[in-house]
Amino acid sequence: MIWKMVAVNLLIIVLITAHAGEPVRSGQFPIVDAHGHIGASFNVTKIVEYMDKNGVSKQIVMARAYPGKDDSDLPGDDQLALKLAETYPGRFYPLVGMQRPLLTGAHKWTAPDAAVEALIRQTESKLASGKFFGIGEFIVRHWAYSPGRHAEQDNPIYSELMRRFSVLAAKYDVPMVIRYPTLVADFSKLIAENHSTRYVWAHNCGCSKAEVIRSLLSRFPNLFCDLGGMTNVTTGYGSGFPRKEEFTSLIERSGVLFPEMKSLYEEFPDRFMVGTDVAHAPSMRFYEGRIRRFRELLEQLSPETRTKIAEQNALRIFKLAR
């Protein structure tokens, strides 16, 4: 435990001594990475280098508090995400992270215990500081791709926990990022009861089919979607990993958008954002490939839709200009 704390402290020292820089003027249309993560083992210098090289002006970062597969992929926390933002002003925007072992178990969602109540109070304090730009990523459903007590998750989206956080998000005018609520009816009920809360349904609205997404976006103006990890160039959600469930729907094949997804994005150009979803330090090598593929996909859309999905929607939804 001590050596893990030392590793985290060393990364914070690196962040403090780093120099903030402007993104390289590559001539490419700018992209905001609206679904990013941070852990203590991430090479921050490489992250900034990849962003500069690939025209990524800003990144939303969510601390991943779960440990990785081995000690080379240490977890992070909100303090680490905040230090990253302070070191590189205007480049990184932290959310209050919710990928926490503390939230393992559906009973924590239906009847928050003392520890969860403390988390809710701490979250409000962090939002009140004005230094955090949202809450998430809430792991409602997660299919295990590695052994571990926290790997397999199936938590109730319509629950006391999510109702409490929804009220908090509306109070501080920040969005909530949610991963894979598979019970659409229950999620719909939560959205309908909290019309002032902005919900970001990660991974192309939970890798849902186009008709499901269209129905929800038509009904709920406070629902948005990110495309985190949906490129089909590396192992990830864009290729159906870790489980090709029956309901899972991808967005592209070999760099070509599926027609039903292309039509969906053109129909709702204000509701989608891109995201790399690099959640583990070893996966940072995939960052450039995912951004390049997003550029290929966005080029297939109208110029107005491309600009909104690549950059403008994230600026508006997360209020990054504040």
C-alpha positions as CSV (number, residue, x, y, z in Angstrom):
1,M,0.0,0.0,0.0
2,I,2.8,2.4,0.9
3,W,4.6,1.9,-2.5
4,K,1.3,2.6,-4.3
5,M,1.0,5.9,-2.4
6,V,4.5,6.7,-3.4
7,A,3.7,6.1,-7.0
8,V,0.7,8.4,-6.9
9,N,2.8,11.1,-5.2
10,L,5.5,10.8,-7.8
11,L,3.0,11.3,-10.6
12,I,1.6,14.4,-8.8
13,I,5.1,15.8,-8.6
14,V,5.6,15.2,-12.4
15,L,2.3,17.1,-13.0
16,I,3.3,20.0,-10.8
17,T,6.6,20.4,-12.6
18,A,5.2,20.0,-16.1
19,H,4.7,22.9,-18.5
20,A,1.3,23.7,-19.9
21,G,1.2,24.1,-23.7
22,E,-1.2,24.9,-26.5
23,P,-2.3,22.2,-28.9
24,V,-0.3,22.0,-32.1
25,R,-1.8,23.8,-35.0
26,S,-2.1,20.8,-37.2
27,G,-4.6,22.3,-39.7
28,Q,-7.1,19.6,-38.7
29,F,-10.6,20.4,-37.4
30,P,-10.4,20.5,-33.5
31,I,-11.7,17.7,-31.4
32,V,-12.7,17.6,-27.8
33,D,-12.2,14.2,-26.2
34,A,-15.3,14.0,-24.1
35,H,-14.6,10.6,-22.5
36,G,-11.2,10.2,-21.0
37,H,-9.8,8.7,-17.8
38,I,-6.8,9.1,-15.6
39,G,-4.9,6.8,-13.2
40,A,-1.6,7.0,-11.3
41,S,0.3,5.0,-13.9
42,F,-0.6,7.2,-16.9
43,N,2.2,9.0,-18.7
44,V,0.9,12.5,-18.7
45,T,3.6,13.8,-21.1
46,K,2.5,11.2,-23.6
47,I,-1.1,12.1,-23.2
48,V,-0.4,15.8,-24.0
49,E,1.9,14.8,-26.9
50,Y,-0.8,12.6,-28.5
51,M,-3.4,15.3,-28.0
52,D,-1.2,18.0,-29.6
53,K,-0.2,15.7,-32.5
54,N,-3.8,14.8,-33.3
55,G,-5.6,18.1,-32.9
56,V,-7.3,17.3,-29.6
57,S,-7.8,20.6,-27.8
58,K,-9.4,19.4,-24.6
59,Q,-10.2,16.2,-22.7
60,I,-12.8,15.3,-20.1
61,V,-11.0,13.2,-17.5
62,M,-12.6,10.8,-15.0
63,A,-10.4,9.1,-12.4
64,R,-10.5,5.3,-12.5
65,A,-10.3,4.2,-8.9
66,Y,-10.4,0.5,-9.7
67,P,-7.0,-1.2,-9.8
68,G,-5.9,-2.5,-13.2
69,K,-4.8,-6.0,-14.0
70,D,-1.4,-5.5,-12.4
71,D,0.7,-3.1,-10.5
72,S,1.8,-1.3,-13.7
73,D,-1.8,0.2,-14.0
74,L,-2.4,1.9,-10.7
75,P,-5.8,3.6,-10.0
76,G,-6.3,7.3,-9.6
77,D,-8.5,9.7,-7.7
78,D,-10.2,13.1,-8.0
79,Q,-7.1,14.9,-6.6
80,L,-5.0,13.5,-9.4
81,A,-7.6,14.6,-12.1
82,L,-7.8,18.1,-10.5
83,K,-4.0,18.4,-10.5
84,L,-3.9,17.5,-14.2
85,A,-6.4,20.2,-14.9
86,E,-4.5,22.8,-12.9
87,T,-1.2,21.9,-14.5
88,Y,-2.6,22.1,-18.1
89,P,-5.3,24.9,-17.8
90,G,-7.8,24.8,-20.6
91,R,-6.7,21.3,-21.7
92,F,-8.2,18.9,-19.1
93,Y,-11.6,19.1,-17.3
94,P,-12.1,16.8,-14.4
95,L,-15.4,15.1,-13.4
96,V,-16.0,13.8,-9.8
97,G,-15.1,10.2,-10.5
98,M,-17.6,7.4,-9.8
99,Q,-15.7,4.3,-10.9
100,R,-15.2,3.4,-7.2
101,P,-15.0,0.1,-5.4
102,L,-17.1,1.8,-2.8
103,L,-20.1,1.6,-5.1
104,T,-19.8,-2.1,-5.7
105,G,-23.1,-3.9,-5.0
106,A,-26.7,-3.0,-5.9
107,H,-27.5,-2.6,-2.2
108,K,-25.3,0.5,-2.1
109,W,-27.5,2.0,-4.8
110,T,-30.9,1.2,-3.3
111,A,-30.0,2.1,0.3
112,P,-26.9,4.2,0.5
113,D,-24.8,3.4,3.7
114,A,-22.8,5.8,5.7
115,A,-19.8,5.6,3.4
116,V,-21.9,6.3,0.3
117,E,-23.7,9.2,2.2
118,A,-20.2,10.6,2.8
119,L,-19.4,10.3,-0.9
120,I,-22.5,12.3,-1.8
121,R,-21.5,15.1,0.6
122,Q,-17.9,15.1,-0.7
123,T,-19.2,15.3,-4.3
124,E,-21.4,18.3,-3.5
125,S,-18.4,20.0,-1.9
126,K,-16.2,19.4,-5.0
127,L,-18.9,20.7,-7.3
128,A,-19.4,23.8,-5.1
129,S,-15.7,24.6,-5.6
130,G,-16.4,25.1,-9.3
131,K,-13.3,23.0,-10.3
132,F,-15.2,19.9,-11.5
133,F,-17.4,19.8,-14.6
134,G,-19.6,16.8,-14.0
135,I,-20.1,13.5,-12.2
136,G,-19.2,10.1,-13.6
137,E,-18.7,7.6,-15.0
138,F,-21.4,5.7,-13.1
139,I,-21.0,2.0,-13.7
140,V,-24.5,0.8,-13.9
141,R,-23.7,-2.3,-16.0
142,H,-20.3,-3.7,-16.7
143,W,-19.3,-7.0,-18.2
144,A,-16.1,-8.5,-16.8
145,Y,-13.1,-8.7,-19.0
146,S,-10.7,-9.6,-16.2
147,P,-11.1,-11.4,-12.9
148,G,-11.9,-9.3,-9.8
149,R,-14.5,-8.6,-7.3
150,H,-15.5,-5.3,-9.0
151,A,-15.3,-6.5,-12.6
152,E,-18.9,-7.6,-13.0
153,Q,-21.5,-4.9,-12.2
154,D,-25.3,-4.8,-12.5
155,N,-26.7,-1.9,-10.5
156,P,-30.2,-0.3,-10.6
157,I,-30.4,2.9,-12.6
158,Y,-33.7,3.9,-11.0
159,S,-32.4,4.0,-7.4
160,E,-32.0,6.2,-4.4
161,L,-28.4,6.8,-5.3
162,M,-29.0,7.9,-8.8
163,R,-32.0,10.1,-7.8
164,R,-29.8,11.8,-5.2
165,F,-27.0,12.5,-7.7
166,S,-29.4,13.6,-10.3
167,V,-30.7,16.4,-8.0
168,L,-27.1,17.3,-7.2
169,A,-26.2,17.5,-10.9
170,A,-29.1,19.8,-11.6
171,K,-28.3,22.0,-8.6
172,Y,-24.8,22.7,-9.9
173,D,-25.7,22.6,-13.6
174,V,-23.3,19.7,-14.5
175,P,-23.9,16.5,-16.5
176,M,-23.8,12.9,-15.3
177,V,-22.0,10.3,-17.4
178,I,-23.6,6.9,-17.2
179,R,-22.4,3.6,-18.5
180,Y,-24.8,0.9,-19.8
181,P,-28.2,1.2,-18.1
182,T,-29.7,-1.8,-19.8
183,L,-33.2,-1.4,-18.4
184,V,-34.3,1.5,-20.8
185,A,-37.7,1.8,-19.1
186,D,-36.1,2.4,-15.7
187,F,-33.6,4.9,-17.2
188,S,-36.4,6.7,-18.9
189,K,-38.2,7.1,-15.6
190,L,-35.1,8.6,-14.0
191,I,-34.7,11.1,-16.9
192,A,-38.4,12.0,-17.0
193,E,-38.3,12.8,-13.2
194,N,-35.2,14.9,-13.5
195,H,-35.7,17.1,-16.6
196,S,-33.2,19.7,-15.4
197,T,-30.4,17.1,-15.3
198,R,-28.2,16.5,-18.3
199,Y,-27.5,12.8,-18.7
200,V,-24.6,11.6,-21.0
201,W,-25.2,8.0,-21.9
202,A,-21.8,6.7,-22.7
203,H,-20.7,4.4,-25.6
204,N,-23.3,5.5,-28.2
205,C,-26.2,5.3,-25.7
206,G,-25.0,2.0,-24.3
207,C,-24.2,0.5,-27.7
208,S,-28.0,0.6,-28.4
209,K,-29.6,0.1,-31.7
210,A,-30.4,3.2,-33.8
211,E,-34.1,2.9,-33.3
212,V,-33.8,2.7,-29.5
213,I,-31.5,5.8,-29.4
214,R,-33.8,7.7,-31.7
215,S,-36.8,7.0,-29.5
216,L,-35.1,8.2,-26.4
217,L,-33.5,11.3,-27.9
218,S,-36.9,12.3,-29.3
219,R,-38.5,12.0,-25.9
220,F,-35.8,13.5,-23.7
221,P,-34.1,16.8,-24.7
222,N,-31.8,16.4,-21.6
223,L,-30.3,13.1,-22.8
224,F,-27.0,13.1,-24.7
225,C,-24.6,10.4,-25.9
226,D,-20.8,10.1,-26.2
227,L,-19.1,7.7,-28.6
228,G,-16.4,6.7,-26.1
229,G,-14.4,3.7,-27.3
230,M,-16.8,3.1,-30.2
231,T,-14.1,3.0,-33.0
232,N,-13.5,-0.5,-34.4
233,V,-9.7,-0.2,-34.6
234,T,-8.6,-1.7,-31.3
235,T,-10.2,-4.1,-28.9
236,G,-13.0,-2.1,-27.3
237,Y,-16.7,-1.4,-27.3
238,G,-16.6,-0.5,-30.9
239,S,-15.9,-4.1,-31.7
240,G,-18.4,-5.6,-29.2
241,F,-15.8,-6.3,-26.6
242,P,-15.9,-7.9,-24.0
243,R,-19.2,-9.6,-24.8
244,K,-21.2,-9.5,-28.0
245,E,-24.5,-9.4,-26.4
246,E,-27.6,-9.6,-28.6
247,F,-28.6,-5.9,-28.0
248,T,-25.1,-4.5,-28.7
249,S,-24.9,-2.4,-31.8
250,L,-21.8,-1.0,-33.3
251,I,-21.4,2.2,-35.3
252,E,-19.0,1.4,-38.1
253,R,-17.0,-1.3,-39.9
254,S,-13.6,-0.7,-41.4
255,G,-13.9,3.0,-41.1
256,V,-17.3,3.3,-42.7
257,L,-20.3,4.4,-40.6
258,F,-23.3,2.1,-40.8
259,P,-26.1,4.0,-42.7
260,E,-28.6,3.8,-39.7
261,M,-26.0,5.4,-37.4
262,K,-25.0,8.1,-40.0
263,S,-28.7,9.0,-40.3
264,L,-29.1,9.1,-36.6
265,Y,-26.1,11.6,-36.1
266,E,-27.4,13.8,-38.9
267,E,-30.9,13.8,-37.4
268,F,-29.6,14.7,-33.9
269,P,-26.4,16.6,-34.5
270,D,-26.5,18.4,-31.2
271,R,-26.6,15.3,-29.0
272,F,-23.4,13.3,-29.7
273,M,-19.8,13.7,-28.7
274,V,-16.6,11.7,-29.4
275,G,-14.4,10.1,-26.8
276,T,-11.4,7.8,-26.7
277,D,-12.2,6.0,-23.4
278,V,-8.6,5.1,-22.7
279,A,-9.2,3.8,-19.2
280,H,-5.9,1.9,-18.5
281,A,-2.3,3.1,-18.8
282,P,-1.2,0.3,-21.2
283,S,-4.0,1.2,-23.6
284,M,-2.7,4.7,-24.1
285,R,-0.9,3.3,-27.2
286,F,-4.3,3.1,-28.8
287,Y,-5.1,6.8,-28.4
288,E,-3.8,8.1,-31.7
289,G,-5.5,5.3,-33.7
290,R,-8.9,6.0,-32.1
291,I,-8.6,9.7,-32.8
292,R,-7.6,9.1,-36.5
293,R,-10.5,6.7,-36.9
294,F,-12.9,9.3,-35.4
295,R,-11.7,11.8,-38.0
296,E,-12.4,9.3,-40.8
297,L,-15.9,8.7,-39.5
298,L,-16.7,12.4,-38.9
299,E,-15.6,13.2,-42.5
300,Q,-18.5,11.2,-43.7
301,L,-21.0,13.6,-42.0
302,S,-22.1,17.0,-43.2
303,P,-19.7,19.8,-42.2
304,E,-22.1,21.3,-39.6
305,T,-22.8,17.9,-37.9
306,R,-19.1,17.1,-38.0
307,T,-18.2,20.3,-36.2
308,K,-20.8,19.8,-33.6
309,I,-20.0,16.2,-32.7
310,A,-16.2,16.8,-32.9
311,E,-16.1,19.9,-30.6
312,Q,-19.1,22.2,-30.1
313,N,-21.4,19.8,-28.3
314,A,-18.8,18.9,-25.7
315,L,-18.1,22.6,-25.0
316,R,-21.8,23.2,-24.6
317,I,-22.9,20.1,-22.6
318,F,-20.0,20.3,-20.1
319,K,-19.9,24.2,-20.2
320,L,-16.2,24.2,-20.8
321,A,-16.2,27.9,-21.7
322,R,-17.1,28.9,-18.2
